[in-house]
Amino acid sequence: MQYPKYRCWNKDVVKKTSLILVQASTQQSLTREQKEAVGLLSIGTFLEYFDLMLYVHMAVLLNELFFPKTDPFTSSLLSAFAFCSTHILRPFGALIFGYIGDKIGRKSTVIITTFIMAFSCVTIATLPTYEQIGITAAWLVTVCRILQGLSSMGEKVGAELYLTESVDRPLCYPIVSMVNIFSGLGASIALAIASVFTIYSLNWRIAFWIGAVIALIGTTARTALRESRDFVDAKKWAKESIEEFGETLTEVIKNNPIWNEKIDFRTMIAYFLLQCTRPTMFYFIYIHCSNILSTTFGYTAEQIITHNLIVSIVDLFGAIFIVYLSYFIYPLKIIKAIIGIFTIALLFTSYLLPNIHDPQDLLLLQCFFCLVVIDTSPGTPIFLIHIPIFKRFTYSSFIYALSRTLMYFITAFGFVYCTDKLGHFGLLIIMLPIIIGFTYGVLHFEKLEKKVGIYY
């Protein structure tokens, strides 16, 4: 049987036909169907992350309502727990949504996850506070945060996979990165809403009702999506092989190069190390620096939210600039350059932080790190393509979820204890190994790209 013109196989399948490489590097503009998919997924990602980050950025206010008041050190631990609760069951959710995505389709997953987000927002909006029902409030809000974490994981990975499998190179680099931009936009708008509601002492529950309505709109809009092209093509080819040769399902799975693709352990380790950086960077820029604003400069919840809004806007513009560059410069080259800049800056940060005596100086430092933050974007399509297609959703989402769960726990509690014992130099104990692991991951995928001739 002739192999189909399939652009998302791993290196062993790519070698079978030169047509794959031609298709993988020729698309310069989007078709009408692709534009519709990009629009729906981008809007959906924006809505999803608006809902997810609404609590994160209002945590300085909401944690006081749903958790008991304690001393500053214990409060920091409770804050870390509230933040990490979003990620506790993400690996379990990744297995569920990964199975749905790989067996049923990418479309079904993004619809289900958006609905779960809407449900959790409604629950938070109607939930009694700690003062009203005691510790039960803390447990219930934690469950809601867990559900939000599960849904956001399936949504973001699903959107990135869908676009990776629907748009060819080099256009897929900036297009898939749009998911990252719209997630950042959702977070920024959530911060803006949080700022308005806290400054003017508005009822915070209204903000979550807005989030619930937004999520329901996103769920309805995504029903118009079609299944991703590559996923449909792969299933179609497997079905045609049965019809043409009369093979049983067992024989198809045994002989079919798509079904039989094996996971490369080194590639999965490299992908995991790549995914460990973003949660660490996010926690440092937004959560750790917010604690500094609160403890060192006496910032109120309202001031912290407004401060972080400025940081998120800079973060958003930095992401847009990187996406723009990815259309002209190969993504792995961009990422390698950022690694060098960020590493040098980090070595000076442990010295700078103890000597910051003005919150505006801290703001400048946060904004700088937003512009040079180490992240998988815009190389996401490159990393995903090297995972077998019928295992792609399960493995990528599980690793994404596992990395977030581990790193948010390590970072959140590690920052508290390391800085308590070693001051700001304690940050290097966590962040330097993360940078080294990320560098290894990039070099591994760079090697895979060179083997198939798509490194330029």
C-alpha positions in Angstrom: 0.0 0.0 0.0 1.3 3.5 -0.8 1.8 5.7 2.3 -0.4 8.7 2.5 0.9 12.3 2.3 1.0 12.5 6.0 3.1 15.3 7.5 3.0 14.6 11.2 4.6 11.3 11.5 7.9 10.8 13.4 11.3 10.6 11.8 11.0 6.9 10.8 7.9 7.4 8.8 9.0 10.7 7.3 11.9 8.9 5.6 9.5 6.9 3.6 8.5 9.7 1.2 9.9 13.0 0.1 6.4 14.3 -0.4 6.0 14.8 3.3 8.9 17.2 3.6 7.5 19.2 0.6 4.1 19.5 2.2 5.6 20.3 5.5 7.2 23.5 4.3 5.0 25.1 1.7 1.9 26.6 3.2 2.0 30.4 3.3 -1.7 31.3 3.9 -4.7 29.8 5.7 -7.7 28.3 4.0 -11.2 29.4 4.9 -11.8 26.3 7.0 -8.5 26.8 8.8 -9.3 30.5 9.5 -12.6 29.4 11.1 -10.8 26.8 13.3 -8.2 29.3 14.4 -10.9 31.8 15.3 -13.0 29.4 17.3 -10.0 27.9 19.1 -8.4 31.2 19.9 -11.7 32.7 21.3 -12.3 29.5 23.2 -8.7 29.6 24.7 -9.2 33.2 25.7 -12.5 32.4 27.4 -11.1 29.3 29.1 -8.0 31.2 30.5 -10.1 34.1 31.6 -12.1 31.8 33.8 -9.0 29.9 35.1 -6.9 33.0 35.9 -9.7 35.0 37.4 -9.3 33.2 40.7 -5.5 33.1 40.5 -5.3 36.9 40.2 -8.0 37.5 42.8 -6.4 35.0 45.2 -5.0 37.7 47.4 -8.7 38.7 48.1 -10.5 35.3 47.8 -8.0 33.4 50.0 -9.0 35.7 52.8 -12.7 34.8 52.3 -12.3 31.0 51.8 -9.3 30.1 54.1 -8.7 30.8 57.8 -6.5 33.8 58.8 -3.1 32.8 60.2 0.5 34.2 60.6 2.4 35.4 57.5 4.4 32.2 57.0 1.4 29.9 57.3 -0.5 32.3 55.1 2.2 31.9 52.4 1.8 28.1 52.7 -2.0 28.3 52.4 -1.6 30.6 49.4 0.7 28.0 47.8 -1.7 25.2 48.5 -4.6 27.2 47.0 -2.5 27.8 43.9 -1.3 24.2 43.6 -4.8 22.8 44.1 -5.5 23.7 40.5 -3.0 21.1 39.4 -3.4 18.2 41.8 -5.5 15.9 39.6 -4.3 17.2 36.2 -2.4 14.0 35.3 -5.5 11.9 36.0 -7.6 14.3 33.9 -4.9 14.1 31.2 -5.4 10.3 30.9 -9.2 10.8 30.6 -9.1 13.6 28.1 -6.1 12.1 26.3 -8.1 8.9 25.7 -11.1 10.8 24.5 -8.9 12.9 22.2 -7.0 10.0 20.7 -9.9 7.6 20.4 -12.9 9.8 19.7 -11.4 13.1 18.5 -9.8 16.4 19.4 -13.1 18.3 18.9 -15.0 16.4 21.6 -12.3 17.1 24.2 -12.3 20.9 23.8 -16.1 21.0 24.1 -16.2 18.9 27.2 -13.5 20.9 29.0 -15.1 24.2 28.3 -18.4 23.0 29.8 -16.5 21.8 33.0 -15.0 25.3 33.3 -18.5 26.9 33.1 -19.8 24.6 35.8 -16.9 25.4 38.2 -17.4 29.1 37.7 -21.1 28.9 38.6 -20.2 26.9 41.8 -17.6 29.5 42.9 -20.0 32.3 42.2 -22.6 30.8 44.6 -20.2 29.3 47.2 -20.6 30.5 50.9 -17.4 31.9 52.5 -15.3 30.5 55.4 -17.0 32.8 57.8 -20.4 31.3 56.8 -19.7 27.6 56.7 -16.1 27.2 58.0 -13.5 24.8 56.6 -16.1 23.3 54.2 -15.8 26.5 52.1 -12.0 25.9 51.7 -12.5 22.3 50.6 -15.3 23.2 48.1 -13.4 26.0 46.5 -10.4 23.7 46.3 -12.5 21.1 44.4 -13.6 23.9 42.0 -10.0 24.9 41.4 -9.2 21.3 40.7 -12.0 21.1 38.1 -10.8 24.3 36.5 -7.3 22.9 36.3 -8.5 19.7 34.6 -10.5 21.6 32.0 -7.8 24.2 31.2 -5.3 21.4 30.6 -7.5 19.6 28.1 -8.5 22.8 26.4 -5.0 24.2 25.8 -3.4 21.0 24.7 -6.4 20.1 22.5 -6.3 23.5 20.8 -2.5 23.3 20.1 -2.9 19.7 18.8 -5.8 20.6 16.6 -3.9 23.5 14.9 -0.7 21.5 14.7 -2.5 18.8 12.8 -4.4 21.2 10.6 -1.8 23.8 9.4 1.4 23.0 7.6 4.9 24.4 8.2 6.1 27.2 8.4 2.7 28.8 9.0 1.9 26.4 11.9 4.6 28.0 14.1 2.9 31.4 14.5 -0.7 29.9 14.2 -0.2 27.4 17.0 1.5 30.1 19.1 -1.7 32.1 18.8 -3.1 29.7 21.5 -0.5 31.0 23.9 -1.3 34.6 23.0 -5.0 34.2 23.6 -4.4 32.4 26.8 -2.3 35.3 27.9 -5.0 37.7 26.7 -7.6 35.9 28.8 -5.3 36.1 31.8 -4.8 39.9 31.2 -8.5 40.6 30.9 -9.1 38.5 34.0 -6.6 40.7 35.8 -8.3 43.8 34.5 -11.7 42.6 35.7 -10.2 41.6 39.1 -8.6 45.1 39.3 -11.9 46.9 38.6 -13.9 44.8 41.0 -11.4 45.2 43.9 -10.7 49.0 43.4 -14.4 49.8 43.3 -15.3 47.2 45.9 -17.8 45.5 43.6 -19.2 42.1 44.4 -16.6 39.6 43.3 -19.3 37.0 42.6 -20.4 39.0 39.6 -17.0 38.5 38.1 -17.4 34.7 38.3 -20.9 34.8 36.9 -19.4 36.7 33.9 -16.8 33.9 33.6 -19.5 31.2 33.6 -21.5 33.0 30.9 -18.3 33.4 28.8 -17.5 29.6 29.2 -21.0 28.6 28.1 -20.6 30.8 25.0 -17.3 29.1 24.2 -18.8 25.7 24.6 -21.6 26.6 22.1 -19.2 28.1 19.6 -16.9 25.1 19.5 -19.6 22.7 18.4 -19.1 24.3 15.0 -15.6 22.9 14.8 -14.7 20.1 12.4 -12.3 17.3 13.4 -8.5 18.0 12.8 -7.4 17.1 9.3 -4.5 14.8 10.2 -6.5 12.9 12.8 -9.3 12.3 10.2 -6.7 11.3 7.5 -5.0 8.8 9.8 -8.3 7.1 10.9 -9.4 7.1 7.3 -6.3 5.4 6.1 -6.5 2.7 8.8 -10.1 2.1 7.8 -9.2 1.9 4.1 -6.5 -0.7 4.8 -9.2 -2.9 6.3 -11.5 -2.5 3.3 -8.8 -3.0 0.7 -7.1 -6.0 2.2 -9.8 -7.5 4.4 -7.5 -7.3 7.4 -8.7 -7.8 10.9 -8.3 -5.0 13.4 -5.4 -7.0 15.1 -3.6 -7.3 11.8 -4.1 -3.7 11.0 -2.6 -2.6 14.4 0.3 -5.0 13.9 1.2 -4.0 10.4 0.0 -0.4 10.2 3.0 2.0 10.7 0.7 4.7 12.2 -1.0 2.4 14.8 2.3 0.7 15.5 4.5 3.8 16.1 6.3 3.4 19.4 6.9 6.2 22.0 10.6 7.1 22.2 11.5 7.4 25.9 14.2 10.0 25.4 11.8 12.2 23.4 9.2 12.0 26.2 11.9 12.9 28.8 12.9 15.9 26.7 9.3 17.0 26.2 8.7 16.7 30.0 11.8 18.9 30.7 10.6 21.5 28.2 7.2 21.6 30.0 8.7 22.2 33.4 9.8 25.7 32.7 6.6 27.7 32.2 5.1 26.9 35.6 8.3 27.9 37.3 8.6 31.2 35.4 4.9 32.0 36.0 5.2 31.4 39.7 8.3 33.5 40.0 7.0 36.5 38.0 3.4 36.6 39.4 3.2 34.8 42.7 6.6 35.1 44.3 6.9 38.8 43.3 3.4 39.4 44.6 4.5 38.0 48.0 7.4 40.5 47.9 5.0 43.3 47.2 2.8 42.3 50.1 5.5 41.5 52.7 8.2 44.1 51.8 6.2 47.0 50.5 2.9 46.5 52.3 0.9 46.4 49.1 -2.8 45.7 49.5 -4.7 43.1 47.4 -6.0 45.9 45.1 -2.5 47.3 44.5 -1.0 43.8 43.8 -3.7 43.1 41.2 -3.2 46.4 39.5 0.6 45.9 39.5 0.3 42.4 38.0 -2.1 43.8 35.3 0.8 45.9 34.0 3.1 42.9 34.1 0.6 40.7 32.2 0.2 43.4 29.4 3.9 43.4 28.9 3.9 39.6 29.0 1.3 39.6 26.3 3.1 42.0 24.0 6.3 40.0 24.4 4.4 36.8 23.4 3.0 38.6 20.3 6.5 39.7 19.3 7.9 36.1 19.6 5.0 34.8 17.4 5.8 37.5 14.8 9.4 36.4 14.8 8.5 32.7 14.4 7.1 33.4 10.9 10.5 34.5 9.7 13.0 32.7 12.0 13.0 29.0 12.8 11.5 28.6 16.3 14.3 26.6 17.9 16.8 29.3 17.0 14.6 31.9 18.8 14.2 29.7 21.8 18.0 29.0 22.1 18.7 32.8 22.0 16.2 33.4 24.7 17.8 30.7 26.9 21.1 32.5 26.8 19.6 35.9 27.7 17.4 34.6 30.5 20.2 32.6 32.1 22.5 35.6 32.3 19.7 37.8 33.7 18.8 35.1 36.3 22.3 35.1 37.7 22.0 38.8 38.5 18.5 38.5 39.9 19.5 36.9 43.2 21.7 40.0 43.8 19.2 42.5 42.6 16.1 41.4 44.5 17.6 42.1 48.0 18.6 45.5 46.8 15.2 46.6 45.4 13.8 49.3 47.6 11.1 50.6 45.3 8.1 48.6 43.9 8.6 50.2 40.5 12.0 48.6 40.3 10.5 45.3 41.0 7.9 46.0 38.3 10.7 46.7 35.8 12.4 43.4 36.7 9.1 41.5 36.3 8.5 43.1 32.9 12.0 42.3 31.7 11.6 38.6 32.6 8.2 38.6 30.8 10.0 39.7 27.6 12.7 37.0 27.8 10.8 34.2 29.6 11.8 30.7 28.6 8.8 28.9 27.1 8.0 26.2 24.6 6.2 28.7 22.3 6.7 29.1 19.4 8.3 25.6 19.1 5.1 23.7 20.2 4.3 22.2 16.7 7.9 20.9 16.4 7.6 19.1 19.8 4.2 17.7 19.2 4.9 16.4 15.7 7.5 14.0 17.0 4.9 12.2 19.1 3.0 9.4 17.3 -0.4 10.7 16.2 -2.7 8.0 17.9 -0.7 8.5 21.2 -0.2 12.2 20.8 -3.1 13.6 22.8 -2.6 11.2 25.7 1.1 11.5 26.1 1.4 15.3 25.4 -1.5 16.1 27.8 -0.3 13.7 30.5 3.2 15.1 30.4 1.9 18.7 30.3 -0.3 18.0 33.3 2.4 16.1 35.2 5.0 18.8 34.7 2.5 21.4 36.0 1.6 19.4 39.0 5.1 18.6 40.0 6.6 22.0 39.2 3.9 24.1 40.8 4.3 22.1 44.0 8.1 22.2 43.9 8.2 25.9 43.0 5.4 27.1 45.3 6.7 25.3 48.4 10.3 25.4 47.3 10.4 29.1 46.9 8.8 29.6 50.4 11.4 27.3 52.1 14.5 28.1 50.0 14.1 31.9 50.3 13.3 31.5 54.0 16.6 29.7 54.6 18.9 31.2 51.9 17.2 34.5 50.9 16.8 35.3 47.3 19.8 33.1 46.3 17.5 30.2 47.1 15.7 30.8 43.8 18.7 29.5 41.9 18.5 26.1 43.6 15.2 25.6 41.8 15.5 27.6 38.6 19.0 26.7 37.4 18.2 22.9 37.1 15.0 23.9 35.2 17.0 25.9 32.7 19.5 23.1 32.2 16.7 20.5 31.6 15.0 22.9 29.2 18.2 23.3 27.2 18.6 19.5 27.0 15.1 19.2 25.7 15.6 21.8 23.0 18.8 20.2 21.8 17.1 16.8 21.6 14.3 18.1 19.4 16.9 20.0 17.3 18.6 16.7 16.7 15.4 15.1 15.6 14.6 17.9 13.2 18.0 17.7 11.6 17.6 13.9 11.1 14.5 14.5 9.0 15.9 17.5 7.2 13.5 20.1 8.6 16.1 22.2 10.5 16.8 25.5 8.8 
